[in-house]
Amino acid sequence: MNLPAKHSVKGNTIFTVMSALAHEHNAINLSQGFPDFPIDSKLGELLLEASQKGFNQYAPMAGLPMLREAIVNDFKKRYNVDVDADTEVTVTPGATYGIYTAFTSILQKGDEVIVLEPAYDSYIPNIETNGAVVVPVSLTTPTYHVDWNKVKDAITDKTRAIIVNTPHNPTGAIWTKEDWDSLAEVIRGTDIIVLSDEVYEQIVFDDKQHYTVLQHEELRQKSFAIFSFGKVYHNTGWKMGFVIAPQALTNAFRSIHQFLVFSVNTPAQYALSQYLSQPSLPSVSGMMQQKRDHFLKLMEGTPFTIHTPAGGSYFQTVGYEQINDMPDMEFAQWLTKEYGVATIPISAFYSNRQDDKTIRFCFAKKEETLERAVEKLLRLS
Ligand SMILES: Cc1ncc(COP(=O)(O)O)c(C=O)c1O
């Protein structure tokens, strides 16, 4: 059968490729961004309780009201923002779905979308599947900050959206209030819509703050803010998330959502609503910072060059110029096969496969996993 491609990405995602290679070579998998430690047992108990209490049928299309209320209260508490549970919050089966559906609800054939690269790998196929055109803008290496002049130059009368991500995958960089102000300035007076991917919002280090687009009054009126329960409560396999957007954008989003999935896993929604409604929740940033710090300390003994320590997210980028000068894709495969540690080459996050000779480690792992991995890397010394 000859089926024309819907997007430009060929074959499997880099995460599938590297995880399969890790499996084949019995390597420690620090490539894909998923935790290998257990979830809070309370969350598991609540999932069981949900099923026993009869939360087993379709939930309302926008999400269980009790979960949307819990989200709104949590955002008021943590960010002091007012969100309307009925008209602005939609529960989704994960953030990737939220991103795809947000794009589908606003894009027409031929629209342009600015993507800051390196970028999470679902953005480009999501845009192209909707018949729109990707306009990549590279972040400035090695700090991976945004060059706002480049963004300004990339805007045309066809630009419909820009997708941004903080804390950032793959680099761990985080946006300041000034970044949001610059974005607001650059798109002021245009019809550009912002997709703000904030899946790591609760994973920010060194007493820094995450700024959500929802705190920016001007941008908030034209933004989808996209969140993932999986990333912050370490249950990525539940594939649960939510999208917050002003009413007009939420209506557009739901007009697609209702025919794509209609509603989202009910027991998981009940469990998350009860979990979020507890008077206090464990600090995700605190726990993840311990892991980042432990990993960075262990890595000091290896010949890798640590780039700026991750400001947030699950990820740390490193250079390997003291080891060899292979292209990063080759290096990551060589490291998996010869040294038993799987990582992700940063070129996989660029549409033109730009090679920064940089790889990404995921440190959202048990301490013993990180220790076993670095023990193998010490053989490179
Ligand atoms: C930046 C970014 N956005 C979205 C996602 C996907 O989140 P979810 O598992 O909730 O679909 C990921 C997962 O790695 C990510 O890194």
The ligand as a Gaussian input file, in Angstrom:
#p B3LYP/6-31G(d) Opt

LIG

0 1
 C        8.735000      18.747000      27.011000
 C        7.781000      17.617000      27.085000
 N        6.495000      17.823000      26.786000
 C        5.584000      16.832000      26.843000
 C        5.960000      15.565000      27.241000
 C        4.938000      14.486000      27.285000
 O        4.203000      14.406000      28.471000
 P        3.098000      13.260000      28.636000
 O        3.807000      12.000000      29.021000
 O        2.189000      13.770000      29.715000
 O        2.397000      13.120000      27.323000
 C        7.294000      15.302000      27.526000
 C        7.719000      13.927000      27.852000
 O        8.868000      13.580000      27.791000
 C        8.218000      16.360000      27.480000
 O        9.503000      16.163000      27.791000

